[in-house]
Amino acid sequence: MMIIGVDYHPSFQTIAFLMEETGECGERELNHSDGQAEKFYRDLKQRGISVRVGMEATGYSRWFERLLAELGFEVWMGDPAEIKTRRVKKQKTDRKDAQLLLRLMRENNFPQIWVPDPENRDLRQLLWHRHRLVQMRTRIMNQLQALAMNEGYRWKKKLFSESGRAQLEKLTLAPWASRRRQELLELFDRMNPAIEELTAAVEREARKRPEVLRLMTHPGVGPLTALAYVLIIGTPARFHCGKQIGTYVGMIPSEDSSAGKQRLGHISKQGNSLLRFLLVEAAQAAARIHPDWRRRYIRLAMRRHKSIAKVAMGRKLAVRLYWMWRNGSEYSQSLEFGSYAGQLEIGHGVK
């Protein structure tokens, strides 16, 4: 068995390795563009050496993970924040990082994290692609609104109706402004069919998964939010209680408390930004259509602020979906889910 600690970079990697049987150890730097890294690992496979690779979770490493999976090597993916806390000396180099990863693996102290399968990652690309196209369409719509407002017209949503578009196209503009209007409208026309196609694909994938359909029974939760929740959370068994969900998606306040004084800041935003966005949007939809959610939202907005209330309701929705998934239950207004399930009831003053 060869144990390899990999400090990964997009263009190269620095490794520290150890052969358990012989005690042979060493360090190398492998380039990616010239195929040096791929040749190194394929040579180990041809020599019949079992390999365990440890690396920090990072971006731009899909090809490397696919290569190791193809060769049948064991891959340990580590939590970068936890690994950083294990660094004792204030000296950080690629060589020392690789040595640290190797040492943590040898000591069985490596902070290994859950890694989604290739199908999960590919479906996440579907969600991200649709999300980015919707953002691009929104920017185009805002630019068209600005063109109309500069000419003294403020039609808001009516601008994108048939009559509103006809009026926009009839406006007399300067040559470059006219060209901008024409090209923005062409881009807008191309965006809609693509977004509709991706939305249909999301709905098909949602119908294939019973847990997604179960989460969609909650008010305000559609196929996009439910599918993203299932793909990004992975499995409810990863979490012991609903409070950990709020931490995972980055919807709890950052804290810098000391000497008996509590200092809370903005939310940590350490989780998946797409899931956080969708949860807040779904919570607002639930507040519009469900009396109980609307009452809770108004109460929070009056106490604090609308933006804080939106995030708080999004976090509450994340916890509620977790308990629905974990308990295998559809939404029911008579049920309350939370970390206190099965414990003695505690009155909070508000029902």
Disulfide bonds with the S-S distance in Angstrom:
none
